[in-house]
Amino acid sequence: MPKRLSAALAAVLCAVTAAAVLVATRPVPAGAATGGFDFTRAQVSITGLQSPWGMAFLPDRSALVTERATADIWRVYPGYMQTRVTTIPNVYTTGDGGLLGIALSPAFLQDQFVYVYFTSASDNRVVRFRWGAPNTQQVVLSGIPRGQSRNGGRIAFGPDGMLYVATGDAGTPVNAQNGTLGGKILRLRPDGTVPADNPFAGSPVYSYGHRNVQGLAWDDSGRLYATEFGEDAWDELNAIVPGGNYGWPSCQGVCRDARWRDPIVTWRPADASPSGLAYANGTVFAAALRGTRLWAVPVAGGMAGTPVAELQGKYGRLRTVAVGPDGWLWVTTSNHDAGGTPVYGDDRIIRIPPVEGWPPASPSASPSLSPSAGPSPSPSGGSSPCLSPSPSPSPSPSPSPSATPSPSASPSVSPSPSVSPSATPPVSPSPSPSPSPSPSPSPSASPCPSPTPSPSPSPSPSPSPSPSPSVSPSPSPSPSPSPSTGTRSCEATIRFILSWTAASYGQLTVRNTGTLPISSWIVTFKVPNGLSWVQMWNGGRVPPGAMVTVTNQPWNGALPPGASVTTDFAIGWPGGTVEAPSPITCTAT
């Protein structure tokens, strides 16, 4: 990352941030908007992982990533050094087993539960632990058959708040049709008990006749889709119905037999071997291992359109895909697994930006983490255990597997340029959904205590998203050698989102008000009373009354006339009224 200038606070918007937010204003080449994402601008955001398998997003927008073969859980965010959260004990990594899926409780801000699926010495199982105590595990479900192959492993909470568990037949095809938990999609309450409305009374089985399911995703109407590895003929994308029998081992692919449900898409294994699945914008995205591509499939009402292949052969084997709280599509590689050919930087996380006008794009597509050596102050005078703002200040996204965010019920400040919130801010839609309808967790339910002290994030030595040819600005008037042919000017606004004290944040928006593109600008503003500090990127904390200087560097790309760029920053808010951050100046250079 670029060096920071010395000043009251000098901050540089790193390349990843600029690339992320400029996507909202840059025209996209024809054909680039597959499923609402611009695949021409895919970025390598995280490197140096070992067989990443599952992914779940914390309230601060960072991701928890499981590594199958090491049993490690890592916390990652683009442009910063990943940190190990914990190593899950008693994980056996023979064959394709190991530490697999991960999910956060829908009530994570209150109960702090993290769920993982892993292979033990005797079975596959789902356990949960509290974020502050990863070594104290509760078994949610055990007894899932394990094998050298076909261990399933994807877990996700559905829009109904239930936990869905995708299992494989563990190498024994009859498991898919018998009374075991193998070769099934299971549905449980968060505590592991069986919901009363499951299709088979007293049983966690939701659907059966599956060979090896590793992808689960729901559309806007709550319909469940699943990817499934076939044997040697067909891989499948299925629309899942309660109690459905999907045919394995008697049927592969489309059999047109009333006893079994046919898939809505089939692929040859060489073109797919699909694992992770995500939904956004009327499209499901399936990560293909052997096929080394990402399949984008339009879906509606349980039916599918024509699949489109993206990223074909570009990054190797692809395992997991998720829509991040930043609105980008996150895709993991799996090149350290059997069948893969690792290259420098593997395994990686690739991020694909949204296209303007498609949900879930938001004005701020990628927040900046704020490194800090110590815990942040809490209103009670002690230390806040939260990841935000130390080391990550960003707001709460939804950990729900639903890919399309909904407006948060968390109170936030009105998005006017001059903000003077009262102690009880009015409710308005937050730019990022909150994982809980409760804007103020009780003191006894700390929203995100860290299980281990995390080192201050530092610039990642690995190739993180940096300006690439695709980051160049859209066709727009080029700066003329003669200053008389146009003007360069800008305006800046500051907005505070005060959802709850430990995860509130600020947003800086810069708009090009001139007639020529601008490649750099300087913003200054005074930290308002009502905040305890402001911290931007790698700078230190600035107290109320002090001036903050933010400098954007030319290598971040140009901002076309009329375009704007928005980025998040960390704040300390003990509660109460916050004055307007004035004066705010913006100078285009």
C-alpha positions as CSV (number, residue, x, y, z in Angstrom):
1,M,0.0,0.0,0.0
2,P,1.2,3.5,-0.7
3,K,3.1,5.5,2.0
4,R,1.0,7.9,4.1
5,L,1.8,11.6,4.1
6,S,2.6,13.1,7.4
7,A,0.1,15.7,8.6
8,A,-2.5,16.1,11.3
9,L,-3.8,13.0,9.5
10,A,-2.7,12.2,6.0
11,A,-4.6,9.3,4.4
12,V,-4.3,7.7,1.0
13,L,-7.2,5.9,-0.6
14,C,-5.6,2.6,-1.5
15,A,-6.0,1.2,-5.0
16,V,-8.5,-1.4,-3.9
17,T,-10.8,1.2,-2.5
18,A,-10.7,3.4,-5.5
19,A,-11.2,0.6,-7.9
20,A,-14.2,-0.6,-5.9
21,V,-16.0,2.6,-5.6
22,L,-15.3,3.9,-9.2
23,V,-17.2,1.0,-10.6
24,A,-20.5,2.8,-9.8
25,T,-19.7,5.5,-12.4
26,R,-17.7,3.8,-15.1
27,P,-19.5,2.5,-18.2
28,V,-19.1,-1.2,-18.7
29,P,-18.2,-2.8,-22.1
30,A,-21.1,-4.6,-23.8
31,G,-21.5,-8.1,-22.5
32,A,-19.6,-7.5,-19.3
33,A,-22.7,-7.3,-17.0
34,T,-23.2,-11.0,-16.4
35,G,-25.7,-11.3,-13.6
36,G,-25.0,-7.7,-12.6
37,F,-21.3,-8.1,-12.2
38,D,-18.4,-6.8,-14.3
39,F,-16.2,-9.7,-14.9
40,T,-13.8,-7.6,-17.0
41,R,-12.7,-6.0,-13.7
42,A,-12.1,-9.1,-11.6
43,Q,-9.4,-8.5,-8.9
44,V,-7.2,-10.7,-6.9
45,S,-7.9,-9.5,-3.4
46,I,-6.5,-12.1,-1.0
47,T,-3.5,-14.5,-1.5
48,G,-1.6,-17.1,0.4
49,L,-4.4,-19.3,1.6
50,Q,-4.3,-23.1,1.6
51,S,-7.4,-24.9,0.2
52,P,-10.0,-22.4,1.4
53,W,-13.4,-24.0,1.6
54,G,-16.1,-22.1,3.5
55,M,-16.7,-18.3,3.9
56,A,-18.9,-16.2,6.1
57,F,-18.9,-12.4,6.7
58,L,-18.5,-10.8,10.1
59,P,-20.4,-7.7,11.1
60,D,-17.4,-5.5,10.2
61,R,-17.4,-6.8,6.6
62,S,-14.3,-8.9,6.9
63,A,-14.7,-12.6,6.0
64,L,-14.0,-15.7,8.0
65,V,-12.5,-18.4,5.7
66,T,-12.0,-22.0,6.6
67,E,-9.0,-24.0,5.3
68,R,-9.9,-27.6,4.6
69,A,-6.5,-29.2,5.2
70,T,-5.2,-27.1,8.0
71,A,-8.4,-26.8,10.1
72,D,-7.6,-23.1,10.4
73,I,-10.1,-20.2,10.3
74,W,-8.7,-17.0,8.9
75,R,-10.1,-13.5,9.0
76,V,-9.4,-11.7,5.8
77,Y,-10.0,-8.4,4.1
78,P,-8.6,-7.1,0.8
79,G,-5.3,-5.3,1.1
80,Y,-4.6,-6.4,4.7
81,M,-2.6,-9.2,6.2
82,Q,-5.0,-12.1,7.1
83,T,-5.0,-13.2,10.7
84,R,-5.7,-16.7,12.1
85,V,-8.7,-16.7,14.3
86,T,-8.4,-20.3,15.6
87,T,-7.6,-23.8,14.7
88,I,-10.5,-26.3,15.1
89,P,-9.4,-29.3,17.1
90,N,-10.1,-33.0,16.2
91,V,-10.4,-32.4,12.4
92,Y,-9.4,-35.2,10.1
93,T,-8.3,-34.2,6.7
94,T,-8.2,-37.5,4.8
95,G,-9.4,-37.5,1.2
96,D,-11.7,-34.5,0.6
97,G,-12.7,-34.2,4.2
98,G,-11.5,-31.7,6.8
99,L,-12.7,-28.3,7.9
100,L,-15.4,-27.4,5.4
101,G,-18.4,-25.1,5.7
102,I,-18.9,-22.1,8.0
103,A,-21.9,-20.0,8.8
104,L,-22.8,-17.3,11.4
105,S,-25.9,-17.4,13.5
106,P,-28.7,-15.1,12.2
107,A,-28.7,-13.6,15.7
108,F,-24.9,-13.3,15.8
109,L,-24.9,-9.9,17.4
110,Q,-26.7,-11.4,20.4
111,D,-25.6,-15.0,20.6
112,Q,-22.1,-14.7,18.8
113,F,-22.4,-18.3,17.5
114,V,-20.2,-19.5,14.7
115,Y,-21.1,-22.8,13.0
116,V,-18.7,-25.1,11.2
117,Y,-18.9,-28.4,9.4
118,F,-15.9,-30.8,9.7
119,T,-14.8,-34.3,9.4
120,S,-13.9,-36.0,12.7
121,A,-12.3,-39.4,13.3
122,S,-15.7,-41.1,13.2
123,D,-18.1,-38.9,11.3
124,N,-18.9,-35.5,9.7
125,R,-20.5,-33.1,12.1
126,V,-21.7,-29.6,12.7
127,V,-20.6,-27.8,15.8
128,R,-21.0,-24.3,17.0
129,F,-18.9,-22.1,19.3
130,R,-19.1,-18.6,20.6
131,W,-16.9,-16.1,18.9
132,G,-15.0,-15.4,22.1
133,A,-14.5,-19.1,22.9
134,P,-13.7,-21.2,19.8
135,N,-12.4,-24.2,21.7
136,T,-15.6,-24.6,23.6
137,Q,-17.8,-26.4,21.1
138,Q,-21.4,-27.5,21.2
139,V,-22.3,-30.4,18.8
140,V,-25.3,-29.3,16.7
141,L,-25.5,-32.5,14.6
142,S,-23.3,-35.6,14.5
143,G,-23.4,-39.0,12.8
144,I,-23.2,-37.7,9.2
145,P,-21.4,-40.5,7.3
146,R,-17.7,-39.7,6.4
147,G,-15.6,-41.2,3.7
148,Q,-12.5,-40.7,1.6
149,S,-14.6,-38.7,-0.7
150,R,-18.1,-37.1,-1.1
151,N,-18.3,-35.6,2.3
152,G,-20.6,-32.7,1.4
153,G,-19.9,-29.9,3.8
154,R,-21.8,-26.7,2.9
155,I,-23.9,-25.1,5.7
156,A,-26.0,-22.0,5.4
157,F,-28.9,-20.3,7.2
158,G,-31.9,-19.9,5.1
159,P,-34.3,-17.0,4.9
160,D,-36.5,-18.9,7.4
161,G,-33.7,-18.8,10.0
162,M,-33.1,-22.5,9.8
163,L,-29.7,-24.2,9.4
164,Y,-29.4,-26.1,6.1
165,V,-26.6,-28.8,5.9
166,A,-25.5,-30.3,2.6
167,T,-24.1,-33.8,2.9
168,G,-22.6,-36.4,0.6
169,D,-23.0,-40.2,0.3
170,A,-19.5,-40.6,1.7
171,G,-18.6,-43.0,-1.1
172,T,-21.5,-45.3,-0.4
173,P,-24.3,-44.6,-3.0
174,V,-27.1,-46.3,-1.0
175,N,-26.7,-43.7,1.7
176,A,-28.6,-41.3,-0.5
177,Q,-31.7,-43.4,-0.3
178,N,-31.5,-45.0,3.1
179,G,-32.1,-43.7,6.7
180,T,-28.6,-42.3,7.2
181,L,-27.8,-38.6,7.1
182,G,-25.6,-39.0,4.0
183,G,-26.6,-37.9,0.5
184,K,-29.2,-35.4,1.9
185,I,-29.9,-31.8,2.5
186,L,-30.8,-31.4,6.2
187,R,-32.8,-28.7,7.9
188,L,-32.4,-27.9,11.6
189,R,-33.2,-25.3,14.1
190,P,-30.1,-23.3,15.2
191,D,-29.8,-25.5,18.3
192,G,-29.8,-28.7,16.2
193,T,-33.4,-29.8,17.0
194,V,-35.7,-30.8,14.2
195,P,-38.3,-28.2,13.0
196,A,-41.9,-29.3,13.3
197,D,-42.6,-28.4,9.7
198,N,-39.9,-30.6,8.1
199,P,-41.2,-32.8,5.4
200,F,-40.6,-36.0,7.4
201,A,-41.8,-35.9,10.9
202,G,-39.0,-36.0,13.5
203,S,-36.3,-36.2,10.8
204,P,-33.8,-33.5,9.8
205,V,-34.0,-34.7,6.2
206,Y,-35.2,-31.9,3.9
207,S,-34.4,-33.6,0.5
208,Y,-32.6,-36.8,-0.4
209,G,-31.2,-38.8,-3.4
210,H,-28.1,-36.6,-3.6
211,R,-24.6,-37.8,-4.4
212,N,-22.5,-34.9,-3.1
213,V,-24.0,-31.4,-2.5
214,Q,-21.6,-28.6,-1.9
215,G,-23.6,-25.5,-2.8
216,L,-26.7,-23.9,-1.3
217,A,-28.4,-20.6,-2.3
218,W,-31.8,-19.0,-2.0
219,D,-33.4,-16.6,-4.5
220,D,-35.5,-13.5,-3.7
221,S,-38.6,-15.7,-3.3
222,G,-37.0,-18.1,-0.8
223,R,-36.5,-20.9,-3.3
224,L,-33.5,-23.1,-2.5
225,Y,-31.0,-24.2,-5.2
226,A,-28.2,-26.7,-4.8
227,T,-25.2,-27.8,-6.8
228,E,-24.4,-31.5,-6.9
229,F,-21.4,-33.5,-8.1
230,G,-22.4,-36.3,-10.5
231,E,-20.4,-39.4,-11.1
232,D,-19.1,-39.7,-14.6
233,A,-22.0,-38.4,-16.7
234,W,-23.7,-35.3,-15.4
235,D,-23.2,-32.6,-12.7
236,E,-26.4,-30.9,-11.6
237,L,-28.0,-27.7,-10.5
238,N,-31.2,-28.6,-8.7
239,A,-34.2,-26.6,-7.5
240,I,-34.9,-28.1,-4.1
241,V,-38.4,-28.8,-2.8
242,P,-39.2,-30.2,0.6
243,G,-39.2,-34.0,0.6
244,G,-37.9,-34.2,-2.9
245,N,-36.0,-37.3,-4.1
246,Y,-33.3,-36.3,-6.6
247,G,-32.6,-39.8,-7.9
248,W,-29.1,-40.8,-6.9
249,P,-27.9,-43.5,-7.4
250,S,-30.6,-44.8,-9.8
251,C,-30.7,-41.6,-11.8
252,Q,-28.0,-39.1,-13.0
253,G,-29.0,-36.0,-14.9
254,V,-32.4,-35.8,-16.6
255,C,-34.3,-39.1,-16.3
256,R,-37.9,-38.0,-16.9
257,D,-39.1,-40.4,-14.3
258,A,-41.9,-39.3,-11.9
259,R,-40.1,-41.0,-9.0
260,W,-37.3,-38.5,-9.1
261,R,-36.8,-34.7,-9.5
262,D,-34.9,-33.7,-12.6
263,P,-32.1,-31.1,-12.4
264,I,-32.8,-27.7,-14.0
265,V,-29.2,-27.6,-15.4
266,T,-26.7,-30.3,-16.2
267,W,-23.0,-30.1,-17.1
268,R,-20.4,-32.6,-18.1
269,P,-18.0,-33.0,-15.1
270,A,-15.1,-31.8,-17.1
271,D,-17.0,-28.5,-17.5
272,A,-18.1,-28.1,-14.0
273,S,-17.7,-30.3,-10.9
274,P,-19.6,-27.5,-9.1
275,S,-19.1,-26.6,-5.5
276,G,-20.1,-23.3,-3.9
277,L,-23.3,-21.4,-5.0
278,A,-24.4,-17.8,-4.5
279,Y,-27.5,-15.9,-5.7
280,A,-27.8,-12.3,-6.8
281,N,-29.8,-10.3,-9.4
282,G,-31.9,-13.2,-10.6
283,T,-28.8,-15.3,-11.2
284,V,-27.1,-18.2,-9.4
285,F,-23.3,-18.4,-9.6
286,A,-21.7,-21.8,-9.3
287,A,-18.0,-22.2,-8.6
288,A,-16.5,-25.0,-10.8
289,L,-13.5,-27.1,-9.7
290,R,-12.6,-29.3,-12.6
291,G,-14.2,-26.8,-15.0
292,T,-12.0,-24.0,-13.7
293,R,-14.8,-21.4,-14.3
294,L,-17.7,-19.6,-12.7
295,W,-21.1,-20.5,-14.1
296,A,-23.7,-17.8,-14.1
297,V,-27.2,-19.2,-14.5
298,P,-30.4,-17.1,-14.7
299,V,-33.1,-18.5,-12.5
300,A,-36.8,-17.7,-11.9
301,G,-39.5,-19.7,-10.3
302,G,-37.4,-22.8,-10.0
303,M,-36.5,-22.7,-13.7
304,A,-33.2,-21.9,-15.3
305,G,-32.0,-20.0,-18.3
306,T,-28.9,-20.5,-20.4
307,P,-25.7,-20.8,-18.3
308,V,-22.8,-18.4,-19.1
309,A,-19.2,-19.3,-18.2
310,E,-17.0,-16.6,-16.7
311,L,-13.4,-16.6,-15.5
312,Q,-12.8,-19.7,-17.6
313,G,-9.3,-21.1,-17.0
314,K,-8.1,-17.8,-15.6
315,Y,-7.6,-18.7,-11.9
316,G,-7.7,-22.5,-11.8
317,R,-10.1,-24.5,-9.7
318,L,-12.9,-22.5,-8.0
319,R,-14.5,-23.7,-4.8
320,T,-16.6,-21.1,-3.0
321,V,-18.6,-18.1,-4.2
322,A,-20.4,-15.5,-2.1
323,V,-21.9,-12.1,-2.4
324,G,-20.0,-9.9,0.0
325,P,-21.5,-7.1,2.2
326,D,-19.6,-4.8,-0.1
327,G,-21.8,-5.8,-3.0
328,W,-18.9,-7.6,-4.8
329,L,-18.8,-11.2,-5.8
330,W,-16.1,-13.1,-3.8
331,V,-14.7,-16.3,-5.3
332,T,-12.1,-18.6,-3.8
333,T,-9.7,-20.9,-5.6
334,S,-8.8,-24.4,-4.6
335,N,-5.6,-25.1,-6.4
336,H,-3.8,-26.7,-3.4
337,D,-6.3,-29.5,-3.4
338,A,-5.8,-32.7,-5.4
339,G,-6.2,-32.0,-9.1
340,G,-5.0,-28.4,-8.7
341,T,-1.8,-26.8,-10.0
342,P,-0.9,-24.0,-7.6
343,V,0.7,-20.9,-8.9
344,Y,2.3,-18.0,-7.1
345,G,-0.2,-16.5,-4.6
346,D,-2.5,-19.5,-4.5
347,D,-4.9,-20.0,-3.0
348,R,-6.6,-16.7,-3.7
349,I,-9.8,-14.8,-3.3
350,I,-11.1,-13.1,-6.4
351,R,-13.5,-10.2,-6.2
352,I,-15.8,-9.0,-9.0
353,P,-17.4,-5.6,-8.8
354,P,-21.1,-5.0,-9.4
355,V,-22.3,-3.1,-12.4
356,E,-24.1,0.3,-12.0
357,G,-27.8,0.0,-11.6
358,W,-27.7,-3.7,-10.4
359,P,-28.4,-4.6,-6.7
360,P,-26.6,-5.1,-4.5
361,A,-24.3,-2.3,-5.6
362,S,-24.0,0.5,-3.1
363,P,-22.2,3.8,-3.2
364,S,-19.5,2.4,-0.9
365,A,-18.4,-0.9,-2.4
366,S,-15.3,-1.5,-0.2
367,P,-14.6,-0.1,3.2
368,S,-11.2,0.6,4.5
369,L,-9.9,-1.2,7.5
370,S,-8.4,0.9,10.2
371,P,-5.4,-0.7,11.8
372,S,-5.0,-0.1,15.5
373,A,-2.7,-1.7,18.0
374,G,-5.1,-1.8,20.9
375,P,-8.8,-2.2,21.7
376,S,-11.1,0.8,21.1
377,P,-12.6,2.6,24.1
378,S,-16.1,1.5,25.1
379,P,-18.8,3.7,26.6
380,S,-18.4,1.9,29.9
381,G,-14.8,3.0,30.1
382,G,-13.3,-0.4,29.5
383,S,-12.1,-2.0,26.3
384,S,-14.4,-2.9,23.5
385,P,-14.0,-6.5,22.4
386,C,-15.2,-5.8,18.9
387,L,-13.4,-6.2,15.7
388,S,-14.6,-2.8,14.8
389,P,-13.0,-0.3,14.8
390,S,-10.0,-2.2,15.8
391,P,-8.8,-3.4,13.5
392,S,-11.9,-3.0,11.3
393,P,-14.3,-0.1,11.5
394,S,-16.8,-1.0,9.0
395,P,-20.6,-1.5,9.6
396,S,-22.6,-4.6,10.0
397,P,-23.5,-6.6,6.9
398,S,-26.0,-9.4,7.0
399,P,-24.5,-12.8,7.7
400,S,-27.6,-14.3,6.2
401,P,-27.0,-16.5,3.1
402,S,-29.5,-14.4,1.3
403,A,-27.4,-12.6,-1.3
404,T,-29.6,-9.5,-1.6
405,P,-29.4,-7.1,1.3
406,S,-32.4,-5.6,2.7
407,P,-32.6,-2.2,4.4
408,S,-31.4,-2.2,8.0
409,A,-33.6,-1.5,10.9
410,S,-30.6,0.1,12.6
411,P,-30.9,3.8,13.3
412,S,-28.6,5.9,11.1
413,V,-28.2,9.5,10.4
414,S,-30.0,11.1,7.6
415,P,-27.8,11.1,4.5
416,S,-27.6,14.9,4.2
417,P,-24.2,16.5,3.7
418,S,-24.4,18.2,7.1
419,V,-25.3,15.8,9.9
420,S,-26.3,16.8,13.4
421,P,-27.9,13.6,14.8
422,S,-29.6,13.7,18.1
423,A,-29.1,11.1,20.9
424,T,-31.9,9.1,19.3
425,P,-31.2,9.3,15.5
426,P,-34.2,8.8,13.2
427,V,-34.5,5.5,11.5
428,S,-33.4,5.5,7.9
429,P,-32.1,2.8,5.5
430,S,-28.5,2.0,6.3
431,P,-26.1,1.5,3.3
432,S,-25.3,-1.9,4.8
433,P,-27.8,-4.3,6.3
434,S,-27.5,-5.2,9.9
435,P,-27.3,-8.8,11.0
436,S,-29.8,-8.1,13.7
437,P,-33.0,-6.1,13.9
438,S,-31.8,-4.8,17.3
439,P,-29.8,-1.6,16.9
440,S,-28.4,-1.7,20.4
441,P,-27.2,-5.1,21.7
442,S,-27.3,-5.4,25.4
443,P,-24.0,-5.1,27.3
444,S,-24.1,-8.8,28.1
445,A,-24.3,-9.7,24.5
446,S,-21.1,-8.1,23.1
447,P,-21.6,-8.2,19.3
448,C,-18.2,-9.4,18.2
449,P,-15.6,-10.2,20.9
450,S,-12.3,-11.3,19.4
451,P,-11.2,-14.9,20.4
452,T,-7.5,-14.0,20.2
453,P,-5.7,-10.7,20.0
454,S,-5.3,-9.9,16.4
455,P,-2.3,-8.1,15.1
456,S,-2.7,-4.7,13.5
457,P,-3.6,-5.3,9.9
458,S,-0.6,-4.4,7.7
459,P,-0.3,-4.0,4.0
460,S,-0.5,-7.4,2.4
461,P,2.7,-8.4,0.6
462,S,0.6,-10.4,-1.7
463,P,-0.9,-9.1,-4.9
464,S,-4.0,-7.3,-3.7
465,P,-6.3,-5.4,-6.0
466,S,-4.2,-2.8,-7.6
467,P,-4.9,-0.5,-10.5
468,S,-5.1,-2.6,-13.6
469,P,-6.0,-1.7,-17.2
470,S,-9.6,-2.3,-16.3
471,V,-9.5,0.4,-13.5
472,S,-8.8,3.1,-16.0
473,P,-11.7,5.6,-16.3
474,S,-14.5,5.3,-18.7
475,P,-14.3,7.2,-22.0
476,S,-14.7,10.8,-21.0
477,P,-13.2,14.1,-21.9
478,S,-9.4,13.8,-21.6
479,P,-7.6,16.6,-19.8
480,S,-6.6,19.2,-22.3
481,P,-3.1,20.7,-22.3
482,S,-4.8,24.1,-22.2
483,P,-6.5,24.9,-18.8
484,S,-8.8,27.2,-20.6
485,T,-10.7,24.3,-22.1
486,G,-12.2,23.1,-18.9
487,T,-12.2,23.2,-15.1
488,R,-11.2,20.9,-12.3
489,S,-13.1,21.1,-9.1
490,C,-14.7,18.9,-6.5
491,E,-17.0,18.8,-3.5
492,A,-16.9,16.6,-0.5
493,T,-19.6,15.5,2.0
494,I,-19.3,13.6,5.2
495,R,-22.0,11.3,6.6
496,F,-22.1,9.4,9.9
497,I,-24.0,6.1,10.3
498,L,-24.7,5.7,14.0
499,S,-26.2,2.3,14.3
500,W,-24.6,1.2,17.6
501,T,-21.6,2.5,19.4
502,A,-19.1,-0.3,18.6
503,A,-19.7,-0.4,14.9
504,S,-20.7,3.0,13.8
505,Y,-18.7,4.5,10.9
506,G,-18.4,7.5,8.6
507,Q,-18.6,7.9,4.9
508,L,-16.6,10.4,2.8
509,T,-18.0,11.1,-0.7
510,V,-16.1,13.1,-3.3
511,R,-17.8,14.4,-6.4
512,N,-16.1,15.8,-9.5
513,T,-17.9,19.2,-10.1
514,G,-15.7,20.3,-12.9
515,T,-15.7,19.7,-16.6
516,L,-12.5,17.7,-16.8
517,P,-11.6,14.4,-15.1
518,I,-9.6,14.7,-11.9
519,S,-6.9,12.2,-10.9
520,S,-6.2,13.5,-7.4
521,W,-7.8,15.6,-4.7
522,I,-7.4,16.8,-1.1
523,V,-10.2,16.9,1.4
524,T,-10.0,18.5,4.8
525,F,-12.5,18.6,7.6
526,K,-12.7,19.1,11.3
527,V,-13.5,16.2,13.6
528,P,-16.9,17.2,15.1
529,N,-17.8,17.3,18.8
530,G,-19.8,14.2,19.7
531,L,-17.3,11.8,18.3
532,S,-14.4,10.6,20.4
533,W,-12.1,10.1,17.4
534,V,-11.8,9.7,13.7
535,Q,-9.4,7.3,12.1
536,M,-8.8,6.9,8.4
537,W,-6.8,4.0,7.0
538,N,-3.2,3.8,8.3
539,G,-3.4,7.1,10.1
540,G,-3.7,7.6,13.8
541,R,-6.8,8.6,15.7
542,V,-7.7,12.3,15.5
543,P,-9.6,13.8,18.4
544,P,-12.5,16.3,18.2
545,G,-11.6,19.7,17.0
546,A,-8.6,18.6,15.0
547,M,-8.4,18.8,11.2
548,V,-8.2,15.7,9.1
549,T,-6.5,15.7,5.7
550,V,-7.3,13.0,3.1
551,T,-5.2,12.8,0.0
552,N,-6.2,10.7,-3.0
553,Q,-3.3,9.6,-5.2
554,P,-3.2,9.9,-9.0
555,W,-2.5,6.2,-9.5
556,N,-6.0,5.4,-8.2
557,G,-7.4,6.4,-11.6
558,A,-9.4,9.4,-12.8
559,L,-12.8,10.5,-11.7
560,P,-14.9,11.6,-14.7
561,P,-17.0,14.9,-14.5
562,G,-20.1,14.4,-12.5
563,A,-18.9,11.1,-11.0
564,S,-18.5,10.5,-7.3
565,V,-16.5,8.1,-5.1
566,T,-17.4,7.0,-1.6
567,T,-15.3,5.3,1.0
568,D,-15.9,4.4,4.7
569,F,-13.7,5.3,7.7
570,A,-13.6,4.5,11.4
571,I,-15.1,6.7,14.1
572,G,-15.5,6.5,17.8
573,W,-19.1,7.3,18.9
574,P,-20.0,6.9,22.6
575,G,-23.6,7.8,21.9
576,G,-25.4,11.2,21.9
577,T,-25.4,14.1,19.6
578,V,-22.8,14.6,16.9
579,E,-22.2,18.0,15.4
580,A,-21.9,18.6,11.7
581,P,-18.3,18.1,10.4
582,S,-17.6,21.5,9.1
583,P,-15.8,23.1,7.4
584,I,-15.3,20.5,4.7
585,T,-13.1,21.5,1.7
586,C,-12.2,19.7,-1.4
587,T,-9.4,20.8,-3.8
588,A,-9.0,19.0,-7.1
589,T,-5.4,18.8,-8.4
